[in-house]
Amino acid sequence: MTAGDVALVVALANSFLSLDAHAARGKVLLYLLISFAPFAVVAPLIGPLVDRIAGGRRMMVIITGAGRAVAYALLLVALDSIAMFPLAFVVLVLQKTYAVSKSAIVPSVVRSNQELVEANSKLGVLAGLSGGLAAIPLGILAVISSKAALVGGIAVFVAAVISATRLPRDVVAASQADPTEREELRQPELLLAATAFALIRGTLGFLFFHLFFWIRTEHFPTYWLGLAVASVTIGVLVGNSIAPLLRRLLSERLMIVVALSIVAVSGILAAVAHGVGAAVGLSIMVNVASAVARMAFESIVQRTAPDANQGRAFATFETRFQLSWALAGVIPTLFTLPGWVGFLIVGLVGAFGVASYLAGGAGVLRARAGLPTVQELRARRPWAGRRGGSAARSPAVRPPDPPHRQ
């Protein structure tokens, strides 16, 4: 799926990167709007559907792969017309739906909560490597023509659909979430982690577009822009790789503190150095921090969110994260700041995040005495009929493994 997404990126890259900074602002603003709009569909509609559709999350993965193959085929005809924008919207909706489905599947294929970060990390590393490797042949096809890259993407999605048929057929939650399950989604630990990660995602959006317009405005060689784009993949790969090691040493909460601290320190150091090389290094480190924080956050959701609400939970939180990314990206799109000023903003936001997260955590600990824990909430309801639910996650009462996991 990741390799298929790369096909669209390289197909559209030439037209976007060939624009100067002034001409690009309007298209970037339109892109920020389109990048957020799919979540307006995913959160209220597709999130619950992911959990309860006949055929389970396996069916959603198949639908999103096949749907993107069809959309790419239509883009072959509409690539240079106004019809490209609604098709791009459809592709983004399917892309986000797949991301929600993938995250919601993970708890059903691990043996314990301690394996969640490692499982998420492996998926992240695999996605990064797949996207990086696919960029080479798909980039060559894009040099021939953008349509050739789309044809390559269609072939990749067809292969992904065939692979997805091997996933288990199971409906995770046949009925809607009850009030107790909805209460689990308001656990302070979960909301605090979501707020912290939204701050990091906003920092990512700000930094990405700050670097794009700053490098273009200062007329640095074009290869610096390429390095800035490559730094995203490098940082995510490194962050996904080290996340399991950090989880063995730290709790998920402390992983988020470490991630915010990385943003703070690297932003301030880059502001002091204020060079384009420091900018690329900062981009790598912020993406490392984002990957680490995402692994911790997804583990918290998968551990605390009930089965009937996991798809909805991921969709809802991803909506907030994407909104943070898009809104923060508007600032450098409208106003080109000096490089060091943008770097300092990143560092100060990271420092604020550390302070607020630690303060919020202390407040949660003080207030927790009168609140039921996730385990207590789940004890109020039976787990029967909810595969992968709280009882299934507890070693003491774990039911026998189904055939596909044996």
C-alpha positions as CSV (number, residue, x, y, z in Angstrom):
1,M,0.0,0.0,0.0
2,T,2.8,2.4,0.8
3,A,4.6,1.7,-2.5
4,G,1.3,2.4,-4.3
5,D,1.0,5.8,-2.5
6,V,4.5,6.7,-3.7
7,A,3.4,6.3,-7.3
8,L,1.0,9.3,-6.9
9,V,3.6,11.4,-5.1
10,V,6.2,11.0,-7.8
11,A,3.6,11.5,-10.6
12,L,2.7,14.9,-9.2
13,A,6.1,15.9,-7.9
14,N,7.5,17.5,-11.0
15,S,4.7,20.0,-11.5
16,F,4.8,21.0,-7.8
17,L,8.6,21.3,-7.4
18,S,9.0,23.3,-10.6
19,L,7.0,26.2,-9.2
20,D,8.8,29.2,-7.6
21,A,7.9,30.1,-4.0
22,H,5.4,32.8,-4.9
23,A,3.5,30.7,-7.4
24,A,3.5,27.7,-5.1
25,R,1.7,29.4,-2.2
26,G,-1.8,29.0,-3.7
27,K,-1.3,25.4,-4.6
28,V,0.1,24.6,-1.2
29,L,-2.9,26.2,0.5
30,L,-5.2,24.1,-1.7
31,Y,-3.2,21.0,-0.9
32,L,-3.5,21.7,2.9
33,L,-7.2,22.0,2.5
34,I,-7.5,18.8,0.5
35,S,-5.2,16.9,2.9
36,F,-7.5,17.6,5.8
37,A,-10.9,17.3,4.1
38,P,-10.8,13.4,3.8
39,F,-10.8,13.2,7.6
40,A,-14.1,14.9,7.7
41,V,-15.4,11.7,6.0
42,V,-13.2,9.2,7.7
43,A,-14.0,10.2,11.3
44,P,-17.8,10.2,11.4
45,L,-18.5,7.5,8.8
46,I,-15.6,5.2,8.0
47,G,-14.2,4.9,11.6
48,P,-17.3,3.0,12.9
49,L,-17.6,1.1,9.6
50,V,-14.0,-0.2,9.9
51,D,-15.0,-1.9,13.2
52,R,-18.4,-3.4,12.1
53,I,-18.3,-4.1,8.3
54,A,-19.2,-7.6,7.2
55,G,-15.8,-9.3,6.5
56,G,-14.1,-7.2,9.1
57,R,-11.1,-5.0,8.8
58,R,-9.8,-7.4,6.1
59,M,-12.6,-6.3,3.8
60,M,-11.7,-2.6,4.4
61,V,-8.1,-3.2,3.5
62,I,-9.2,-4.9,0.3
63,I,-11.6,-2.1,-0.6
64,T,-9.1,0.6,0.0
65,G,-6.5,-1.1,-2.3
66,A,-9.0,-1.9,-5.1
67,G,-10.5,1.6,-4.8
68,R,-7.1,3.3,-5.2
69,A,-6.3,1.1,-8.2
70,V,-9.5,2.3,-9.9
71,A,-8.9,5.9,-8.9
72,Y,-5.4,5.8,-10.5
73,A,-6.9,4.4,-13.6
74,L,-9.3,7.3,-13.8
75,L,-6.4,9.7,-13.1
76,L,-4.7,8.5,-16.3
77,V,-7.4,10.3,-18.2
78,A,-7.9,13.3,-15.8
79,L,-4.3,14.0,-14.7
80,D,-4.2,17.4,-16.3
81,S,-7.8,18.5,-15.8
82,I,-9.9,19.8,-13.0
83,A,-11.2,16.3,-12.4
84,M,-7.9,15.5,-10.9
85,F,-8.8,17.2,-7.6
86,P,-12.0,15.2,-6.7
87,L,-10.1,12.0,-7.7
88,A,-7.2,13.0,-5.4
89,F,-9.7,13.5,-2.7
90,V,-11.0,10.0,-3.1
91,V,-7.5,8.6,-3.1
92,L,-6.8,10.4,0.2
93,V,-10.0,9.2,1.8
94,L,-9.1,5.6,0.9
95,Q,-5.5,6.2,2.1
96,K,-6.6,7.3,5.5
97,T,-9.2,4.6,5.8
98,Y,-6.5,2.0,5.2
99,A,-4.3,3.7,7.8
100,V,-7.2,3.4,10.3
101,S,-7.8,-0.2,9.4
102,K,-4.2,-1.2,9.7
103,S,-3.8,0.4,13.2
104,A,-7.0,-1.3,14.4
105,I,-5.9,-4.7,13.2
106,V,-2.7,-4.8,15.2
107,P,-4.2,-5.7,18.7
108,S,-5.7,-8.9,17.2
109,V,-2.3,-10.2,16.0
110,V,-0.1,-9.7,19.0
111,R,0.2,-11.9,22.1
112,S,0.4,-9.1,24.8
113,N,0.2,-5.4,25.3
114,Q,3.9,-5.2,25.6
115,E,4.3,-6.2,21.9
116,L,2.2,-3.4,20.6
117,V,5.0,-0.9,20.2
118,E,7.2,-3.5,18.6
119,A,4.4,-4.5,16.2
120,N,3.7,-0.9,15.2
121,S,7.4,-0.3,14.8
122,K,7.8,-3.2,12.4
123,L,4.9,-2.0,10.3
124,G,6.4,1.5,10.3
125,V,9.9,0.3,9.3
126,L,8.4,-1.9,6.6
127,A,6.3,0.9,5.2
128,G,9.4,3.2,5.1
129,L,11.6,0.7,3.4
130,S,8.8,-0.2,0.9
131,G,8.2,3.4,0.1
132,G,11.9,4.2,-0.3
133,L,12.6,1.2,-2.5
134,A,9.5,1.8,-4.6
135,A,10.5,5.4,-5.2
136,I,13.4,4.3,-7.4
137,P,11.6,2.4,-10.1
138,L,8.5,4.6,-9.8
139,G,10.7,7.7,-10.1
140,I,12.2,6.3,-13.3
141,L,8.7,5.7,-14.7
142,A,7.8,9.3,-13.7
143,V,10.7,10.6,-15.7
144,I,9.2,8.8,-18.7
145,S,5.8,10.3,-17.9
146,S,3.5,10.8,-14.9
147,K,1.0,8.4,-16.4
148,A,3.6,5.7,-16.5
149,A,4.1,6.1,-12.7
150,L,0.4,5.8,-12.2
151,V,0.3,2.6,-14.2
152,G,3.0,1.2,-11.9
153,G,0.9,2.3,-8.9
154,I,-2.1,0.4,-10.3
155,A,0.0,-2.8,-10.5
156,V,1.3,-2.4,-7.0
157,F,-2.3,-1.9,-5.6
158,V,-3.5,-5.0,-7.4
159,A,-0.7,-7.0,-5.7
160,A,-1.6,-5.4,-2.4
161,V,-5.3,-6.5,-2.8
162,I,-4.2,-10.1,-3.5
163,S,-2.0,-10.1,-0.4
164,A,-4.8,-8.7,1.7
165,T,-7.0,-11.7,1.0
166,R,-4.7,-13.7,3.4
167,L,-5.9,-11.6,6.4
168,P,-8.4,-13.2,8.8
169,R,-12.1,-12.8,8.2
170,D,-13.5,-11.4,11.4
171,V,-15.9,-8.8,12.5
172,V,-14.3,-7.2,15.6
173,A,-17.4,-5.5,16.9
174,A,-20.8,-6.5,15.5
175,S,-22.6,-3.9,17.6
176,Q,-22.1,-0.3,18.5
177,A,-20.0,0.7,21.5
178,D,-21.9,0.9,24.7
179,P,-21.6,3.9,27.2
180,T,-18.9,2.1,29.2
181,E,-16.8,1.6,26.1
182,R,-17.2,5.2,25.1
183,E,-16.1,6.2,28.6
184,E,-12.9,4.3,28.1
185,L,-12.0,6.7,25.2
186,R,-12.1,9.6,27.7
187,Q,-9.3,8.1,29.8
188,P,-7.0,11.0,30.9
189,E,-3.9,9.0,29.8
190,L,-5.2,8.7,26.3
191,L,-6.4,12.3,25.9
192,L,-3.1,13.6,27.3
193,A,-1.1,11.5,24.9
194,A,-3.3,12.6,22.0
195,T,-2.7,16.3,22.8
196,A,1.0,15.8,23.0
197,F,1.2,14.0,19.6
198,A,-1.1,16.7,18.0
199,L,1.5,19.3,19.1
200,I,4.3,17.2,17.5
201,R,2.3,16.8,14.3
202,G,1.7,20.5,14.2
203,T,5.4,21.1,14.5
204,L,6.0,18.7,11.6
205,G,3.6,20.6,9.4
206,F,5.1,24.0,10.3
207,L,8.7,22.8,9.7
208,F,8.1,21.0,6.4
209,F,6.6,24.1,4.7
210,H,8.9,26.5,6.5
211,L,11.9,24.6,5.0
212,F,10.2,24.5,1.5
213,F,9.6,28.2,1.3
214,W,12.8,29.3,3.1
215,I,15.0,27.2,0.8
216,R,13.2,28.5,-2.3
217,T,13.3,32.1,-1.1
218,E,17.0,32.0,-0.2
219,H,17.8,30.3,-3.5
220,F,19.7,27.5,-2.1
221,P,20.7,24.7,-4.6
222,T,17.7,22.5,-5.5
223,Y,19.4,19.4,-4.0
224,W,18.9,20.9,-0.5
225,L,15.2,20.7,-1.1
226,G,15.5,17.1,-2.1
227,L,17.5,16.4,1.1
228,A,14.8,18.1,3.2
229,V,12.2,15.9,1.6
230,A,14.4,12.8,2.1
231,S,15.0,13.7,5.7
232,V,11.3,12.9,6.4
233,T,11.8,9.3,5.4
234,I,15.1,9.0,7.1
235,G,13.8,10.4,10.4
236,V,10.7,8.1,10.4
237,L,12.8,5.0,9.7
238,V,15.2,5.8,12.5
239,G,12.3,6.6,14.9
240,N,10.4,3.4,14.1
241,S,13.6,1.4,14.5
242,I,14.5,2.7,17.9
243,A,11.0,2.8,19.3
244,P,10.9,-0.9,20.5
245,L,14.2,-0.4,22.3
246,L,12.9,2.6,24.0
247,R,9.7,0.7,25.0
248,R,11.9,-1.9,26.7
249,L,13.5,0.8,28.8
250,L,10.7,3.3,29.2
251,S,6.9,3.5,29.6
252,E,4.8,4.8,26.8
253,R,4.4,8.1,28.7
254,L,8.1,8.6,29.1
255,M,8.6,7.8,25.4
256,I,6.4,10.8,24.6
257,V,8.4,13.0,27.0
258,V,11.6,11.9,25.2
259,A,10.0,12.7,21.8
260,L,9.0,16.2,22.9
261,S,12.4,16.8,24.4
262,I,14.1,15.8,21.1
263,V,12.0,18.5,19.3
264,A,12.9,21.1,21.9
265,V,16.6,20.5,22.0
266,S,17.1,20.0,18.2
267,G,15.0,23.1,17.4
268,I,17.1,25.4,19.7
269,L,20.4,23.9,18.5
270,A,19.3,24.4,14.8
271,A,18.4,28.0,15.6
272,V,21.9,28.6,17.0
273,A,23.6,27.0,14.0
274,H,21.0,28.6,11.6
275,G,22.4,26.9,8.5
276,V,20.7,24.9,5.8
277,G,22.5,21.8,6.9
278,A,21.2,22.3,10.5
279,A,17.8,22.7,8.9
280,V,18.0,19.3,7.3
281,G,19.3,17.8,10.6
282,L,16.4,19.4,12.5
283,S,13.9,17.8,10.1
284,I,15.5,14.4,10.6
285,M,15.3,14.8,14.4
286,V,11.7,16.1,14.5
287,N,10.6,13.2,12.3
288,V,12.5,10.8,14.6
289,A,10.6,12.3,17.5
290,S,7.3,12.0,15.7
291,A,7.8,8.4,14.9
292,V,8.7,7.5,18.5
293,A,5.6,9.5,19.8
294,R,3.3,7.8,17.3
295,M,4.5,4.3,18.3
296,A,3.8,5.2,21.9
297,F,0.4,6.8,21.2
298,E,-0.8,4.0,19.0
299,S,0.1,1.5,21.7
300,I,-1.9,3.5,24.2
301,V,-4.9,3.5,21.9
302,Q,-4.7,-0.2,21.1
303,R,-4.3,-1.0,24.8
304,T,-7.0,1.2,26.2
305,A,-9.6,1.6,23.4
306,P,-12.4,-1.0,23.3
307,D,-12.8,-3.1,20.2
308,A,-16.1,-1.5,19.2
309,N,-14.4,1.9,19.2
310,Q,-10.9,1.3,17.9
311,G,-11.6,2.3,14.3
312,R,-13.6,5.3,15.5
313,A,-10.8,6.2,17.9
314,F,-8.0,6.1,15.4
315,A,-10.2,8.0,12.8
316,T,-11.1,10.7,15.4
317,F,-7.6,11.2,16.7
318,E,-6.1,11.2,13.2
319,T,-8.5,14.0,12.3
320,R,-7.2,16.1,15.1
321,F,-3.6,15.4,14.1
322,Q,-4.1,16.2,10.5
323,L,-5.9,19.4,11.4
324,S,-2.9,20.4,13.6
325,W,-0.5,19.6,10.7
326,A,-2.5,21.6,8.2
327,L,-3.2,24.6,10.3
328,A,0.5,24.8,11.4
329,G,1.5,24.5,7.7
330,V,-0.6,27.6,6.8
331,I,1.7,29.9,8.8
332,P,4.9,29.4,6.8
333,T,2.9,29.3,3.6
334,L,1.5,32.8,4.2
335,F,4.6,34.2,5.8
336,T,8.2,33.3,4.9
337,L,10.2,33.6,8.2
338,P,14.0,33.7,8.5
339,G,15.3,30.2,8.9
340,W,16.6,30.5,12.4
341,V,13.3,32.1,13.6
342,G,11.4,29.1,12.3
343,F,13.8,26.7,14.0
344,L,13.5,28.6,17.3
345,I,9.7,28.3,17.1
346,V,10.1,24.6,16.7
347,G,12.3,24.4,19.8
348,L,10.1,26.6,21.9
349,V,7.0,24.6,20.9
350,G,8.8,21.4,21.9
351,A,9.8,22.9,25.3
352,F,6.2,24.0,25.9
353,G,5.1,20.5,25.1
354,V,7.5,18.9,27.6
355,A,6.3,21.3,30.4
356,S,2.6,20.9,29.6
357,Y,2.8,17.1,29.3
358,L,4.6,16.7,32.6
359,A,2.2,19.1,34.3
360,G,-0.8,17.3,32.8
361,G,0.6,13.9,33.8
362,A,1.0,15.1,37.4
363,G,-2.5,16.4,37.4
364,V,-3.8,13.0,36.0
365,L,-2.0,11.2,38.8
366,R,-3.6,13.4,41.4
367,A,-7.1,13.0,40.0
368,R,-6.8,9.3,39.2
369,A,-7.7,8.3,42.8
370,G,-11.4,8.9,42.2
371,L,-11.5,7.6,38.6
372,P,-12.0,4.0,37.4
373,T,-9.2,2.5,35.6
374,V,-9.5,1.0,32.1
375,Q,-9.4,-2.5,33.7
376,E,-12.2,-1.6,36.1
377,L,-14.3,-0.2,33.2
378,R,-13.9,-3.3,31.2
379,A,-14.8,-5.5,34.2
380,R,-18.2,-3.9,34.1
381,R,-19.1,-5.5,30.8
382,P,-18.7,-9.0,29.3
383,W,-16.1,-9.5,26.6
384,A,-18.0,-12.3,24.9
385,G,-18.4,-11.7,21.3
386,R,-15.7,-9.1,21.1
387,R,-12.6,-10.8,19.8
388,G,-9.4,-9.2,20.9
389,G,-11.2,-7.4,23.8
390,S,-10.1,-6.9,27.3
391,A,-10.4,-10.5,28.4
392,A,-8.6,-11.6,25.3
393,R,-5.8,-9.3,26.2
394,S,-5.5,-10.5,29.8
395,P,-3.1,-13.5,30.1
396,A,-5.0,-14.9,33.1
397,V,-8.3,-15.4,31.2
398,R,-7.1,-15.4,27.6
399,P,-9.3,-17.7,25.4
400,P,-7.7,-20.2,23.1
401,D,-6.0,-18.8,20.0
402,P,-8.2,-19.1,16.8
403,P,-6.8,-21.2,14.0
404,H,-5.3,-18.3,12.0
405,R,-3.1,-17.3,15.0
406,Q,-2.1,-20.9,15.9
